Amino acid sequence: MNIRIQIEERERNILSRYAALSENTKGRIIEEEKCTIRTDYQRDRDRIIHSKSFRRLEHKTQVFIAPEGDHYRTRLTHTLEVAQISRTLARALRLNEDLVEAIALAHDLGHTPFGHTGENVLNRLNPNGFKHNEQSLKIVDYLEHTDRRTGLNLTYEVRDGILNHTGKNKPNTLEGHIVRVADRIAYINHDIDDALRANIIKKEELPKDCVDVLGKYHGERINTMIVDVIQNSLDKNYISMSDEIGNYTNKLRDFMFEKVYLDKIAKKEEGKAKYIIEQLYNYYIKNFSRLPEEHKKLYKEDNFSKEDIICDYIAGMTDRYAVKLFKDLFVPKAWEKY
């Protein structure tokens, strides 16, 4: 009995004509024998969840650097919220839930320690630039090694969604577009929640017209946005909010940039984070041979620059590991008698 074939048949019978059917995938970079239980997109999801890069998201900053409190979002909890919203949208629109889940779980694997602060520093220091979406694809294609393969060897559609979840280029599947929308819905709303908890903003400061239309509470706003996307995209070959809800969502995002993302209080530790990333980068530029052998062994070809290899190493760090390494390299240790 081949369960995968049964699942693929159900997809043909149930999913929208606009859905990316797993049996129609453009395939993997290296061809593999099909699984008898899981579809290709389900296998991709499982490979991502079991990767080291995915586990490290637990200790990477979302917005607030080194927050004191157990309830602030991390890059991992953000990823899980994006995956949940993506699956809700895909289910309602009869698109491929397994594909959106795989894209969502991997979309931020390339994020640096200290959130976008670390990304901006590496982009400035590296002559080749640095973008987290491109780094996410590099991780699943090359850097995430197992005993059996180099990279995770994911399908084309998952890789396309990872690369194009942000930026000017758009995904080639509606499932990829769902993750783009879900990412925005997730971070706008959970960042408001975290900013309220941190007393960076107060409820009464939220734009009144946005609150009146989108909702007064966290769950209400998410529900309004999700329902709007579904109503505006059902049985269509695009994924989009209505003009009204889209405009209020963008206004709320602009408010967050003004009051939170660029606020001095919210970013009070940003200068220290920038300094740590800069010092680690400059140290390994001068002492390239001191990079861990385990990391250097990943690069079998000669077409990787020294700067890119260093950025890969730093980008893979968690916040706490970057701080620990900085202390080990630059902070004098107490003298001990042996």
KOLKOL-647430 format. One record per residue (C-alpha): residue number from 1; residue in one letter; x, y, z. Coordinates in steps of 0.5 Angstrom, whole numbers, padded with zeros to 4 digits. Layout:
// KOLKOL-647430
NUM/A/X/Y/Z
...
This chain:
// KOLKOL-647430
1/M/0000/0000/0000
2/N/0003/0007/-0002
3/I/0000/0012/0002
4/R/0003/0018/-0001
5/I/0000/0016/-0008
6/Q/-0007/0016/-0004
7/I/-0005/0023/-0001
8/E/-0003/0026/-0008
9/E/-0010/0023/-0010
10/R/-0014/0027/-0005
11/E/-0010/0033/-0007
12/R/-0012/0033/-0014
13/N/-0020/0032/-0012
14/I/-0020/0037/-0006
15/L/-0015/0042/-0007
16/S/-0016/0049/-0012
17/R/-0014/0049/-0019
18/Y/-0009/0054/-0017
19/A/-0006/0050/-0012
20/A/0001/0047/-0012
21/L/0000/0039/-0012
22/S/0006/0035/-0009
23/E/0006/0030/-0015
24/N/0007/0036/-0020
25/T/0013/0039/-0016
26/K/0019/0041/-0021
27/G/0023/0037/-0016
28/R/0030/0037/-0012
29/I/0037/0039/-0014
30/I/0039/0032/-0013
31/E/0033/0027/-0015
32/E/0031/0022/-0010
33/E/0027/0016/-0009
34/K/0020/0018/-0007
35/C/0017/0016/0000
36/T/0012/0011/0000
37/I/0009/0015/0006
38/R/0010/0022/0005
39/T/0009/0027/0000
40/D/0015/0031/-0002
41/Y/0013/0037/0001
42/Q/0012/0033/0008
43/R/0019/0031/0007
44/D/0021/0038/0006
45/R/0017/0040/0012
46/D/0020/0034/0017
47/R/0027/0036/0014
48/I/0027/0043/0016
49/I/0024/0041/0023
50/H/0030/0037/0025
51/S/0035/0041/0022
52/K/0040/0045/0027
53/S/0038/0051/0024
54/F/0031/0051/0026
55/R/0033/0049/0033
56/R/0037/0055/0034
57/L/0031/0060/0032
58/E/0029/0059/0039
59/H/0035/0063/0042
60/K/0035/0069/0036
61/T/0032/0076/0037
62/Q/0025/0077/0034
63/V/0025/0085/0036
64/F/0027/0086/0043
65/I/0034/0084/0044
66/A/0036/0081/0051
67/P/0029/0082/0054
68/E/0028/0080/0061
69/G/0021/0076/0061
70/D/0019/0069/0058
71/H/0013/0071/0054
72/Y/0017/0076/0049
73/R/0017/0073/0042
74/T/0023/0070/0039
75/R/0025/0068/0032
76/L/0022/0061/0033
77/T/0016/0063/0036
78/H/0015/0068/0030
79/T/0016/0062/0025
80/L/0011/0058/0029
81/E/0006/0064/0029
82/V/0007/0065/0021
83/A/0006/0057/0020
84/Q/0000/0057/0024
85/I/-0003/0063/0020
86/S/-0001/0060/0013
87/R/-0004/0054/0014
88/T/-0011/0057/0016
89/L/-0011/0061/0010
90/A/-0009/0055/0006
91/R/-0014/0051/0009
92/A/-0019/0056/0007
93/L/-0017/0057/0000
94/R/-0016/0050/-0001
95/L/-0009/0051/-0003
96/N/-0003/0046/-0001
97/E/-0002/0046/0007
98/D/0004/0042/0007
99/L/0008/0047/0002
100/V/0006/0053/0006
101/E/0008/0050/0012
102/A/0015/0048/0010
103/I/0016/0055/0007
104/A/0014/0058/0013
105/L/0018/0054/0018
106/A/0024/0055/0014
107/H/0023/0063/0012
108/D/0027/0066/0017
109/L/0033/0060/0018
110/G/0038/0065/0015
111/H/0037/0071/0021
112/T/0043/0073/0025
113/P/0043/0074/0032
114/F/0040/0080/0035
115/G/0035/0080/0029
116/H/0035/0085/0024
117/T/0040/0089/0027
118/G/0045/0084/0026
119/E/0043/0083/0019
120/N/0044/0090/0017
121/V/0051/0090/0020
122/L/0053/0084/0016
123/N/0050/0087/0010
124/R/0054/0093/0011
125/L/0061/0090/0013
126/N/0061/0084/0007
127/P/0063/0087/0000
128/N/0058/0082/-0002
129/G/0052/0084/0002
130/F/0048/0080/0006
131/K/0040/0079/0006
132/H/0037/0074/0011
133/N/0032/0071/0006
134/E/0038/0069/0001
135/Q/0042/0066/0007
136/S/0036/0062/0009
137/L/0036/0059/0002
138/K/0044/0058/0003
139/I/0043/0054/0009
140/V/0038/0049/0006
141/D/0042/0049/0000
142/Y/0049/0048/0003
143/L/0050/0050/0010
144/E/0045/0045/0013
145/H/0049/0038/0013
146/T/0047/0031/0015
147/D/0051/0025/0015
148/R/0047/0023/0008
149/R/0047/0030/0004
150/T/0050/0037/0003
151/G/0044/0041/0004
152/L/0037/0039/0005
153/N/0036/0038/-0002
154/L/0029/0041/-0002
155/T/0024/0042/-0007
156/Y/0024/0048/-0012
157/E/0017/0050/-0009
158/V/0019/0051/-0002
159/R/0026/0054/-0004
160/D/0022/0059/-0008
161/G/0018/0061/-0003
162/I/0024/0061/0002
163/L/0028/0066/-0002
164/N/0022/0070/-0004
165/H/0018/0071/0002
166/T/0021/0078/0002
167/G/0024/0083/-0002
168/K/0022/0085/-0009
169/N/0021/0078/-0013
170/K/0015/0075/-0012
171/P/0014/0067/-0011
172/N/0012/0063/-0016
173/T/0006/0059/-0012
174/L/0000/0062/-0009
175/E/0003/0058/-0003
176/G/0009/0062/-0003
177/H/0005/0069/-0003
178/I/0001/0066/0003
179/V/0007/0066/0007
180/R/0009/0073/0005
181/V/0002/0075/0007
182/A/0002/0071/0014
183/D/0009/0074/0016
184/R/0007/0081/0016
185/I/0000/0079/0019
186/A/0004/0075/0025
187/Y/0010/0080/0026
188/I/0005/0087/0026
189/N/0001/0084/0031
190/H/0005/0080/0036
191/D/0010/0086/0036
192/I/0005/0090/0038
193/D/0003/0085/0044
194/D/0011/0085/0046
195/A/0011/0093/0045
196/L/0005/0093/0050
197/R/0008/0088/0055
198/A/0015/0092/0055
199/N/0011/0099/0056
200/I/0014/0102/0050
201/I/0007/0104/0047
202/K/0000/0104/0051
203/K/-0006/0101/0048
204/E/-0009/0108/0047
205/E/-0003/0110/0043
206/L/-0005/0105/0037
207/P/-0009/0109/0031
208/K/-0016/0110/0033
209/D/-0018/0109/0026
210/C/-0014/0102/0025
211/V/-0017/0100/0032
212/D/-0024/0101/0030
213/V/-0023/0097/0023
214/L/-0018/0092/0025
215/G/-0020/0090/0032
216/K/-0019/0093/0039
217/Y/-0015/0086/0042
218/H/-0009/0082/0039
219/G/-0014/0076/0037
220/E/-0019/0081/0034
221/R/-0014/0084/0029
222/I/-0011/0078/0027
223/N/-0018/0075/0025
224/T/-0020/0081/0021
225/M/-0014/0081/0017
226/I/-0014/0073/0016
227/V/-0022/0073/0014
228/D/-0021/0079/0009
229/V/-0015/0075/0006
230/I/-0019/0069/0005
231/Q/-0025/0073/0003
232/N/-0021/0077/-0002
233/S/-0017/0071/-0005
234/L/-0022/0065/-0005
235/D/-0022/0062/-0012
236/K/-0017/0067/-0015
237/N/-0010/0067/-0018
238/Y/-0008/0072/-0013
239/I/-0007/0072/-0005
240/S/-0009/0079/-0003
241/M/-0012/0084/0003
242/S/-0018/0088/0001
243/D/-0016/0096/-0001
244/E/-0019/0098/0006
245/I/-0016/0093/0011
246/G/-0009/0093/0007
247/N/-0009/0100/0008
248/Y/-0010/0100/0015
249/T/-0005/0094/0016
250/N/0000/0098/0013
251/K/-0002/0104/0017
252/L/-0001/0100/0023
253/R/0006/0098/0021
254/D/0008/0105/0020
255/F/0006/0106/0027
256/M/0010/0101/0029
257/F/0016/0103/0025
258/E/0015/0110/0028
259/K/0014/0108/0035
260/V/0017/0101/0036
261/Y/0022/0099/0031
262/L/0026/0105/0031
263/D/0025/0108/0038
264/K/0031/0109/0042
265/I/0028/0105/0048
266/A/0026/0099/0044
267/K/0033/0099/0041
268/K/0037/0101/0047
269/E/0041/0095/0047
270/E/0042/0096/0039
271/G/0049/0099/0040
272/K/0052/0094/0044
273/A/0049/0088/0039
274/K/0052/0092/0033
275/Y/0059/0093/0037
276/I/0059/0085/0038
277/I/0057/0083/0031
278/E/0063/0088/0028
279/Q/0068/0086/0033
280/L/0067/0078/0031
281/Y/0067/0080/0024
282/N/0073/0084/0024
283/Y/0077/0079/0029
284/Y/0076/0073/0024
285/I/0078/0078/0018
286/K/0084/0078/0021
287/N/0084/0071/0024
288/F/0081/0067/0019
289/S/0085/0061/0021
290/R/0082/0061/0028
291/L/0075/0059/0025
292/P/0072/0053/0027
293/E/0075/0047/0023
294/E/0068/0044/0023
295/H/0065/0050/0020
296/K/0071/0051/0015
297/K/0070/0044/0012
298/L/0063/0046/0010
299/Y/0066/0049/0004
300/K/0069/0044/-0001
301/E/0069/0049/-0007
302/D/0073/0055/-0008
303/N/0068/0060/-0010
304/F/0066/0062/-0003
305/S/0070/0069/-0001
306/K/0073/0069/0006
307/E/0068/0075/0008
308/D/0062/0070/0006
309/I/0065/0064/0010
310/I/0065/0069/0016
311/C/0058/0072/0015
312/D/0055/0065/0015
313/Y/0059/0063/0021
314/I/0056/0069/0025
315/A/0049/0069/0022
316/G/0049/0062/0025
317/M/0050/0064/0032
318/T/0044/0065/0037
319/D/0044/0071/0041
320/R/0047/0068/0047
321/Y/0053/0064/0043
322/A/0055/0071/0040
323/V/0055/0074/0047
324/K/0059/0068/0050
325/L/0064/0068/0044
326/F/0065/0076/0044
327/K/0067/0075/0052
328/D/0072/0069/0050
329/L/0075/0073/0045
330/F/0075/0080/0048
331/V/0074/0080/0055
332/P/0080/0078/0060
333/K/0079/0072/0064
334/A/0080/0072/0072
335/W/0087/0069/0073
336/E/0087/0062/0076
337/K/0093/0058/0079
338/Y/0093/0051/0077
